[in-house]
Amino acid sequence: MDGVADRIYISCTGRDRAWAEWARWHLGNAGYETELDVVDWVPGTNFVEAMNRALRRDNPLLVLLSAAYLDPERFTTDEWTARLAQRRRDPSAKLIPLRVENVALDGLWAPIVVPDVFGLSPDKAATSLIDAVRRVVDPAPPRAVSAVSPPYPDARPVVDHGPRPPGSSPAVWNLARRNPSFTGRDGMLNRLHDALQGDHRVAVQALHGMGGVGKTQLALEYAHRFAGEYDLVWWIPSEQPELIGDHLSFLARKLGLVGAGTPIPEAAEAVREYLRQSPRWLLVFDNAEDRDQLAPWLPDGPGHSLITSRNPNWTGTASAVNVDVFSREESAALLHTHLPYLTDDDADRLASALGDLPLAVGQAVDLLAETHLTVDAYLADLASHTADLLSKGRPLGGYPVSLAATVTLTADRLCTADPAAGQLLYLCARLGPEPIPTDLFTARPDMLPEPLNLVASRPVAFARVLGQLGRYGLARVTDEGPILHRLIQAVLRDTVSDPAVHRETVEKLLAAAAPEEVIHPQSWPRWSALVPHLLAVDLASTDNVGLRYAANTAAYYLMIRGDYSTALPLTQQLHQAWTDRHGPDDGTTSAAAATLAGLHRELGNHQQAHDLNEANLLRNRRYLGFHHPDTLAMAGSLAFDLVRLGRLEEALQLTTDTLARSRQTSGDDDPLTLALATVHAGTLHSLGRYEEARELDQDTLARQRRVLGDDHPNTLVSANNLAIDLDKLGEYEQARQLSEDALARQRRIFGDDHPLSLTYAAYLAAVLEHLGEYEQARDLGEDILNRRRRVFGDEDPKTRMAAGDLAVYLDALNRHAEADDLRRQFQLEPGI
């Protein structure tokens, strides 16, 4: 190429910016210079004058043809008509047309051969582009370079492969379907693209504005429009920050970074580490309201993060981008696109009445298209509902009145047309803004009001009712279940005439849907789906006993997943609220106290765990009696705490009595009896009575294998405990075999990073050290420490214990300097 005169000027609409960026990259890769106005013309440039200068030159003009480009109302008409006029005067004027979407070419374009680049594989699309340019600009390649884009990448991005054609999805992708009604915002989308691409650090942009302005839709359109530039695009609902870790955990499994059962913090950290080293990714944190709660989840690395929020304050976390309502032209364009019979005046009146709010305009389009109401009738009904809402004097949580009136009007019409769908809508409004499992309704139609109860018992009929929610624009129906926008939910909750009925029904449904099992990973996907909806209801003030038990089990689920930072404040809140509302002796209050005690025990707060369990045991003995299973289980928990506090004789007295009562009441093979036998054996072990502990653990393990199976968590606990007994008795090889088997089973079921997997690994490392296999012990100890640091942090007591164990193994290898450094780092006493 010979400089500016041969530079290819790329002409496109703002909507086709992604195609222009794709063409620009591949042309540059092939050795051609290009000029793209929105990229190369710096702020302050006179756009019209710059365009005229570019057109007056003999530069080759690459035009990207689409319906938007050929719209006679757009400035692009002047560009391509000017170049066609040049060609009539001077046939050497260089024009390179390409179709980037299936648009009919007639009139002046009819006799011109126009290649396509859409709908092709990435390599064929790039080849078509380069061939078209070479035919016009330079039949001989300027130099021997490859103009063919690489094949679609796998899940791990590669930085130098270049962008794929717009419209092609990344290998890792969970976006909702693109909104076909999305209109306007081209300038904002391109500015957002420039801001993200131009930041050489981690690029984070926060789209903020009032509810209903289309922040979520803007982020969704950006992700779809520029998908070709990314190898990973992941959408993370962030209204409930305590669930972000769960979403990142799912992404970690999708990427193959962790296995099923990996604790949430470990899985989330695996994603963050992956993104630190990987380019070309986009994460969208949708509806994040609190800067400080979201900030710890934002990843580092050479990728992009988008945030949508009502909160304008993102100082120090992200660059804030204000999203305002539509311009009147954008509102009118959306209305005309889907309601072409509207006059300009009717479109203007509708847009004005709706305040140009994108969500409200979109809902109006859906309603008018569905009902064929006249604009006058719609506006009259809208005005009537607005007056009614205002007359009630209820605060609407900051929503524009027009939006509330539109939602209410649409919901009323749905209820009239399909009462069952209307009932379903108002029930969904009381749940979370995440996919709602449909079997929440279909599994218990007896709990639903008529006529929804009849519909829910018939799969086809229920599917049609779900479809109604989507057709009226009140929900998005997905394979996982319906999703209601949080604003629609809020308006419906605020305007329903009898909220208690819907609240009570939803509470019954959630209580019935909660699985009893929580230990096994097989139940975790169900809990993951239910937790957002449990958190959406008022758990603190509910009078539904079943729901309170379900909420406590959900907190226990978070605990066994290792998500202590979420489980602890939730359980503390529930325990305090239920204590105040129902009293300390209520069964659900007691259950919350037990879960809270378990959390304190896992965090090393053994005195707090003891105090909670001791009070619980006294209540259970008073109200349930000494032989009730709940009383016996609580006694076992308290004994465990006594052991951890060094009060061994008290623990032995308690476990001896408790085990005898359970055997008398339920027999030797009852699962509770076996669990209590395990606690009793542990107490004997702590007292140095290793032979007695070995005999009891051996008997308990045999019974558990027969009653519960080899892979049951309680069986694995007994197996590990027996290995510890054998180790203390000097039977190291037997201990090793048993410990290795227990650890392998634990890892297979729960994953390598589950807290119990790490505990069992630590015991195996100790056995290896006693066998003199110091290198293996060191390797395992190093792995344990690294995993615990990632999951729980350096200050966690078990992390410090892992550091001390590793120091011992290093000393055994005469690597005393490394051991001392490790002890200093964790502030451990010499020799620990």
N, C-alpha and C positions, 0 to 999 in steps of 0.2 A: 504494500500500500504506500501511497506517496503523501500521507499527511491529511490535513483538514479537508482538502478538496474531495478526497475519496472517502471521507468518513460517512458511514451509513446513518441516515437520520431515521429513527424508528418512530412511526406515527401510530398512536393507539388512543383508546379512551381510558379514562381512569379505571373503569371497571375491568379492563383487560390488562391492567398493570402487571399481573403475574406472568402473562404471556410475554410481555415486553421484557421483563427481567430474565425470563427463560431464554428468549432469543438473544438478548444482549450477552448473556454468559457464553452461550455456545458460539456466537460469532466471535467474541473475544478469544475464546479457546482456539478458534480456527485462524486467528491472526488478523481479523478485521477490526478496524476502529469503528465505534458507534457513538451516537449521541441520542440521549433520551431526555426530553425536556425536564421531567420532574426529578431526574437524578442529577443531571449535569448543569442545569441552570440554577445558580445559587439563589437563596432568598433575596428579594428585592429586584430581581431581573424583570424587565418589562416583557411579559409573556408574548403579547401580540407582536412586538417588535422583534423579539428573538426568533419567533416562528417565521416571520417574514424574511429575516436574514437567512435562516436555514433553507427556506424554499427558493430564495433568489439564487443561491449557490447551485452548482451542478451536482450536489451530493446525491447519491442514490437514496431513494425514498422507499423504505420498507413499511408497508401499511398492513396492519393486522385487522382483518375484516371480521366484523361481528354485527349483530343486529344493532347494538348500541353505537358502533362506529358509523354505521350507515344511517342512523337517525338524523333526519334533516335538521332537527333543532340543535344538534351538537356542533361545536366549533370544528370538529374533524372534517365536516363537509367542505369547509374552505380549503383544508389541506389537500385532500385528494382531488377535488375538482380543479384546484390550481395546477397540480402536477399533470393531470390529464390534458389540461389546456396547453401546458408546456410541451407535452408530447405531440400534440397536433401541430405546433409550430416547429418543434425540433425533435425529430424521432429519436435523437440520441439521449433525450432526457430519460433518466433511469428510474423506472418504477418497478418495485418488487412486491406484488400483492400476495398475501397468504390468508386463507380462511382459518380462523381459530374457533369457529363454531359453525353449525349447519345453518347458514343464512343464505337465502336465495339471492343470486346476483343477476340483475337485469338492467335495462337501460344502458348507461354508458359502460357498465361492466360486462355486458353480455358477450362481446366478441373477444374478451381477454381471458387467456388461460390462467386460472388461479389454483395453485396447489393447496392441498389441505395439510394441516399439521395436528388437527385434533383427532381423537379416536385412534391414534396409532400407538405402537409400543414406543418407549423412550428413544431407542436407537433409530427406529424408522422416522420418528418425528424430527429428530435432529438432522438426520440425513436429508430429509425433504427440505428443511430450512436451508442448509448449506448448499444443496444443489440449486435451489431457486436463486440464491444470491450469486453463485458462481456463473450461472447462465447469463446474468445481467451485468455483474460488476467485473468479474475477472475469471474468464473461463479456465485459465490455468491457476491452480492453487498458489497462493502467495508463498507458501512454504509447506514442507511436508509435515503436516500436523493432523492429528485425528479429529474429525468432526463428529464422531459418533459417541453419543452418551453411553455410559456403562449400563449394564442390565440393572433391573430393580434390585436395590440393596436388601440385605437381610436385616435382622433386628438390630445389629450393631452398626451405627452410622460410620461412613467413611467420608472424610472431609473433602477430598479432591475429586469426587465423582461428579460434582455439579448438580444442578437442579433437574428434576424430572419435569415432563410437560405438566402444566397446570391441569388439575382435575384428577391426577393420579394420587392414590392414597399411600401414605407411608406404610412400612411393614408393621409398625406398632401404632395402633390407632383405635380410639374408642369414641370418636365424635358421633353425635347425633346426626341424622340426615340433614343435609343442607336445606335451609329455608328457601323454597322456590319463590316466596313472596318478598324476599329481601329487596329493598329498593333504596337507591341513593347511597349516601355516606362514602362515595368514592374518594373524595378528598381526604376525609378523616382516615380511611383505611390506608391510603398511600402514605399519609404523614406518619401513621403508626408503623408502617413497614419501614420507612426511612429511619425512624427513631430506633427501632429494634436492630436493624442492620448496621446502623452507624455507630452503635455502642460497642467498643472493643472490650469492655468489661462484661460481666454478667448483665444482660439487658432485662430490666423488669419495668413494665408499664402497667399502671393502674387506671382502668376505665371507671370513672366515678360519675355519679349523677343520681337524680331522684328515681324512685321506682317507676318502671314503665317506659323509660326513655330508650330502651333497647340495648343496654350494655351487654347483656348475654348474647343477643342476636348479633351484635357487632363483633364480639369475640369469636362466635361460631363462624360468621362469614369470613373473618380474617383467616381463621385456621383452614377453612375449606379453600379459599381463594389462593392462598400461598402454600398449600400443602406440598407442592412439588419441591419446595426448598427445605423440607424437613424429612428426617428419617424416623422420627418419633413424635407423635402428637397425642397428648393425653389430657382428658378433661377431668377435673377434680372438683366435685361439689364441696363448697367450703363454708356453707352457712353454719354448720356445726363443726367448729375446729377440732373437737375431740375425735372426729371421725376421719380427719385427713390422713392420719396414719394408716387407717384401714384401707383407704383408696390407694395409697402408695404401696401398701403391702400387696394388693392385687396386681399393681403394675410390676412389682418385683417378681411375682410368680409368672406374669405374662412374658417377661424378659428372660425367664429361666435363671434368675439370680439366686432364688431361694426355693425351698420346697414347701409343700403344704405343712402347716403347723408351725412355721417359723414365727416367733414372737413379733408383734407389730413393730416395736421400735427397731429390732434388728433388720426386718425387711425394709422398713423405710430408710434406714441408714445405707442398706445395700443399694437402693435406688439412687440416693444422694451421691454415693461414691462412684457409681456408674456414670452419672451425669457430669461429675467433675472431670471425667476423662473423655467424654464423648461430645462431639459437635452436633449441630443440626437437629436440635430437639426443641419442642415447644410444649410447655405445660400451661394450662389454663386453670386458674383458681377462681371458680365462679361463686359470686355472692359472698365474698369474704368481708366481714364487717369490722373486724378488730385488727389493726395493724400489728400490735404486739403479739397477738395470738397466732397470726399467720407467719410472721417473720421467721420463727425457727424452722418452718417447713420449707421455706424457699430454697431451692438448690443452688449450689455454686456450679460453675462450669461455663463453657462457651456456647450456651444455648439461650433460649428466650423464655420468659415467663410473662403471662398476661394475667391481670387480676381484674375482676369486676366487683364493684362495691358501691354502696350508697355513701360510704364514708369518704370525705374529700382529703382526709389527713393521712398521707403516706410518706411524710417527710422522713428521710433516712432509710427508707425501705424500697421505694419505687418512684418513678417519675409519674406524676399525676396527670391524667388526661381527662378533662371535663367533657362529658357526653350530654349534650342538650337535646331538646325536642327536635323533631323534624323541622326543616324549613318548610314554608308553605308549598314550595315547588316539589319537595320530596313527598309531602303528604298527598298532593294532587297526583303525582306520578304513580304512587302506590294505588290510589283509588281508581285512577283511569286504567291501570294495567289489568285489574281484576274486575272492574265494573265499567267496561268501555262505553256503556250507554249513558253514563253520567255527563251532564253538561258541566262546563267549567264553573258555572255559578253554584251548581249543586255540590260539586267537589269542594269548592271553597267554603260553602256553608257547613258541610260535614267536618272538614278539617278544623274550622274555627270552633265549632261546638265541642270537638274532642281535644282542643288545645294542642293539636299537632303532636300528641303523645303517641309514639310509635305503637306501643302495645294496644292502646285504645283504637287507633286507626285500623290496625290489623284485625282486631276483634270486630269492628264495625263492618269491615270487608267480608269477613266470614259470615256474619249474621245476615247482611243484605244479600249475599250470594245464595245463602240457604233459604231465606224466607221470601225473597223478592219484594220486600217492603219498599214503598216509595220513600224518598228522602224526607218528605214532609211528615209521613207517619212515624218514621224512625226518630226524627228530631222531636216530635211531639211526645212520644213515649219516653225518650231520653230526658226531656225537660220535666216530665211528670215524676219520674223516679228521682231525679236530682232534687226536686223540691221536697219529696218525701224523705229522702235521706237527710237533708239539711234540717228538716223540721224535727227530726228525732233528737238532734243535738248530740249524736254520738261522735266521738273522735274516730276518725278512720285511719289512724296510724300514719298520717302523712300522705296517703294516696290522694291523687287528684280526684275531685268529685266526679269528673267525667269518666274516669276509669271505673270507679266504684259503681256508677250508674250503668255503665255498659256491661260490666260483669253481671250485675244483678239482673238486668234486662235479659241478657242471654241465658242466664240460669233459669229465670222464670219461664222463658219460652221452652227450654229443654224440659223442665218439669211438666209443663202442659202437654208437650208432644209425647213425652215418654216418662211417666212418673217413676218407673224403676230406675232409669238413668239419672233422674234428678236426685233420688235418694242416694244412689251410689256417689254422685258428685259431692253432696254435702258430707258424706262419711269420709271421702278422700280428703276433703278440706281440713279435717282434723288430724291428719297424719303428716308425715314429713314430706318435704319436696324432693323425695328420691323415689325410685321405682317402688310401687306398692305391690307386694306379692298378691296375685289374684286369688290364690287359695285362702287368703285371709278371709275372703267372703264366701268362696265356694265350699270350703271345708265345713262351715257352720251356718248354713242358710237358716237354721232354726233360730238364730240370734238376730236375724235381719227383719226389718218391717215389711209388711206387704205393700206393693207386689214384688219388691226386690227379692224376697225370700223364695218365691216361686221361680223367678228367672235364674237365680244363683244355683239352683239345683239342676239346671239344664245347660250344658256347656255351650251349645250353639247360641241359645238365646242370650246367655251372659256375654258371649263374645260380641254379639250385636249391640248390646247395651254399652259395652266398653267403646265400641266404634262410635256410638253417639257422642260420647264425651269428646272424642277427637274431631268429629264433624262440626260440632258447635264451637270449636276453638277453645275449649276450656281445659283440655288435657292433651298430652302427647302420649299416645299408646305405643309401648315398646314390648319387646319379647319378655322383658322382666316384669312388666306391669305398667299401669298408667302413671304418668308423672304430671302433677299439677304445678303450675308456676306458683311460687310462694306468695305473689301479690294476689293472684286469683284466690288462693286459699284464705288469705287474710281477709279479703273483702267478703267472701262467703261466710266466714266465721263471724264477722262483725254484723252481718245483715240478716242472718237466719233468725226466724221468729222464735224458735224453741231450741236453743243450743244444748240444753241439758240432755235431750233425747239422743242427739247425735253423739255427744260426748260419752254417754253411758254405753251406747252400742259399740263405739270404737274401743272403749276400755274392755268390754267383754270379749270382743274379737281378738284383741291383742293378748289378753290373758289366756284365751283358749289356744292361740297359735304358738305360744312359747313352748319349745320342746322341754321335756323333763331332763333329758341328757345334756350335759355340758362338758363332761370330761373328755369324751372322744372327739377327735377332729372332724368326724363325719357330721357332727351337729353344727360345726362352726359356720358353714355357709348360711345356714338358716338363721343363726344368731346375727350374723353380719347383715343380713337383709332386714331383720326386725329391729335392730338397735336404733336406727334413725327414727323409726316411727314410735318406738317406746319413748325416746327422748323428746318427741314432739308433743306428747300429752303431759298434763300436769301431774307428774308422779308424786310430788310432795303432798298434794292435797287430795288425791283420789281416795275414795272410800271403798274401791273395789279391791278386796283382799287378794284375789288371784292376780290382779295386775301388779300389786305391790310385790308379791312373791316373784313374778316374772321380771320385774325391774331389778330386784336384788340378784336374781340369777344372771341377768344381763351384765351387771357389774362384776359378778364372779367370772363370767365369760371373758370380760376385758382383763381381769386379773390373771387368769390362766394363760391368756395370750401374751402376757408379759407387759401389757399396756398399763402400768401402775399409775402413770401421770394422769391418765383419764379416769381410771377406776377409783382412785383414792378420793378425789374431791367429790365425785358423784356419790360414792357410798357415804361419805361424811355428811353430805347434804341430805340424803335420804334418811340416814339414821337420826340426825337431829330433827328433821321435820316430822318424822313419824313418832319420835319420842315426845315432841311437843303436842302433836295432834292426837295420838292414840295411846300414849303412855309407854313407859319402859317395859311393861309386862306384856304388851301386845306381841303376838307371834311374828308379825312381819318386822317389827322393831328388833326383836331378838334375832331374826334371820339376818337383818342388816348389820347388827352388832357382830355376828359371827363372821360375815364377809369382811367387815372392817378389821376384825382381829386377824384374819388371814392375811390381809394386805399389810398390816403392821408387822406380822411375823416375817413375810417375804422381804420386807424392807429392813429387817433387823431390829425392829422396835419391839423387843420381846416383853418389856414391862407393860406397854400399852395393850399388847395382845393378851397378856395374862389378865389384866384388870377387866377387860371386856368379857373374856371367857368366864372368869370367876363370877362376875355378876350374872351372866347368862345361866351358868350352872345352878346358882342359887334360885333363880326364877323358875327354871325348869323343874327342879326338885320340888319346889313349893306348889306349882300348878299342874305338873304332869306326873310327879312321882319319881322315885329313884330308879324304877325299872323301865321307864319309857325310852324307846330308841333315841329320841332327841336328847334326852338327859344323858344317856350313856355316851352318845357321840360327843356331846359337849364336854363331858368329863375327860374323854380321850384327848380332846384339843387342849384342855387346860393342863393335863399331864405333860403334853409335849412342851408347853410353855414353861412349866416348872423345870423340866430337864434343861432347857436352854438358859434358864436363870440360875442353874446350879443347885436347885433345891431337890436333890435326887431322892432323899428318903420320903419326902412328901409325895413326889411323883410316883414312887414305887407303891406306897400305900394306896394311892388313888387308882393306879392301873390294876393292882391286884384285886381290889374290891369291884372295880368296874367290869373287868373281864369275867369274874365269877358271876356277876349278875347277868351279863349278856349270855353266857353259856347256859345259865339256869333258865333264862327266859326264851331264848331263840335257838339254842343248840350250838354245837361246836362248828358247824359248817355255814352258819349264817354269815353273809358278807360283813355285817357290822361286827360280829364276834371276831372274824378274821382280822379286820382292821384294828380292833382293840388289842388283839394278840400281838400285832406288829408293834403297836405303841409300847406294850408291856415289855416285849423283847428288847426294844430300843432302850428302855429304862434300865433293864438288867445290864445291857451292854455298857451304858454310861457309868454304872456302878462297878464295872470291871468284872462282872460275873459272866464271862464270855462263853463258857461251856453251857450254862443254862440258856443264855440268849441264843446260842447256836441250835440247841435242841428245839426250842420253841419256834425259831424262825424256819427251821427245816420242816417241822410239822405244818406250820402255817403255809409255807410255800407249796407243799404237796397238796394241801386242801384247796388252796386258791387256784392252782393249775386245774384241779378237777372241777371246781365249782365255777370259776370265772374264766378260765382259759389262760393259755400261756402268755398272751399279749395284753391282758387287762392291766391298766395302770397300777392297780393295787398289787397284782402279781409281780410286776416289775419292781415295785418298792421292796417287797419281801425278798426277791432274788438279790437285789443290791445289798440289802441289810445282811443277808446270810453271807454274802461275799465279804462284807466287812468283819463279821464274826470270825470267819475262816482266816482272814488276814491276821487278826489279833491272836489267833491260836497258832500261828506259824504255818498254817496249811496254805502256802502262797500259791502254788500251782492250781489247786482247786478254786481258790479265791479268784485267780486270774480268769479261769475258764468261765466261771459263773458271771463275773463282772463284765467280761467281753460280750457274753450272750445278752445280758440285760441291757447293756449300752446299745448294742446293735438293734435290738427290738425297739428300744425307746426312740432311737434316731429314725428308724424306718416309719414309725407311727407318728411321731411328733416333730421330727426334723432335728437337725444338728444343733440348732441354736435355742431350743426350748430350755427354760431354766432347769428342768429335771435332767435333760440330756447333759447339760454342763456339769451338774452335780454328780451324775453317775460317771462322767468322764474323769472328774477329779478323783473319785475313789479308785478308778482303774489306774490312774497315774501313780497314786500312792502304792498300790500293789506292785506295779512295775518297779518302782524304786526299791521296794523291799526285796524284790527278786534280783536286784543288782543291774537291771536294765535301764541305766541312767539316761542314755540318749533317748530312748523311747519315752521315758517319763518326762524328760525335758521337752521333747517335741509336742507331746500331748498337753503338758502344762502351759506351753507358750500359746498353743491354739486356744486353750480355755481362756487364758487371760485376754487375748485379743478379742475374742467374742464377747466376753463380759464387759470389756471396756466400751465396745460399740453399743451393746444393748443397754447397759445400766450405768455407765460412766465410771470415772475413777474413784468417786467418793463412796460408791456402794460397798457395804461391808464384805459382800461375797467377792467383789472384784479385788479388794485388798487381801482377802484370804487367798485368792488365786495367785496374786503377786508373791505372797509369802511362800506358797507351795513351790512356785517356780524358782524362787531364790534357793530353796533347799536342794532342788534338783541340780541347779548350777553349782552349788557348793560341792555336791557329790561328784561332779565332773572336774573339781578343782578350778572352776571358773569363778573364783571368789570376788574378783573386782566387779564382774557383771552382777553377781548376786548382791553385793553391797550397793552398787548403783541403783538397783531395783528397789532395795529396801529404803534408800534415801528418797527415791522418787515418790514412794507411797508412804513415807514417814513411818516405817515399821521398825520395831526394836531389833537390834542385832540378834541374829539367830532365829528370828521368826520366819 
